[in-house]
Each structure stands twice: as structure tokens, then as C-alpha cells.
Amino acid sequence: MAKKGRVQVKLRSTESAYMYTTTKNPKKHPERMELRKYDPMLRRHAQFKEEK
């Protein structure tokens, strides 16, 4: 059974074409997500921003 209310979002690197997918609760956090995660294409950490 699927979790209610959670949506799947794409996080794309600001420095390369690499992308992660994750979920978030849009009722608690309506703003776009921004995280610092590891980018294997660059082999270092980079800023990732949520896409539509």
C-alpha cells in the first residue's frame, strides 16, 4: 500500500546532469528542496535542487 500524501521529486545537480530521486511531504515543506549531496560525475559534493 502506498504512503498517502508523499510525492516523488527529482533532485538535479547544479553543476552536472546527474540526478537523484527522493520523496517529500508537500504539506509540511511546500518550498523546493535544496540539498548538498555527492555527485559521482564530478567526484565531489555539489548542490542539488528540486525539479518539477
Helices and strands as residue ranges (DSSP letters): E 7-13, E 19-24, E 34-39, E 44-51
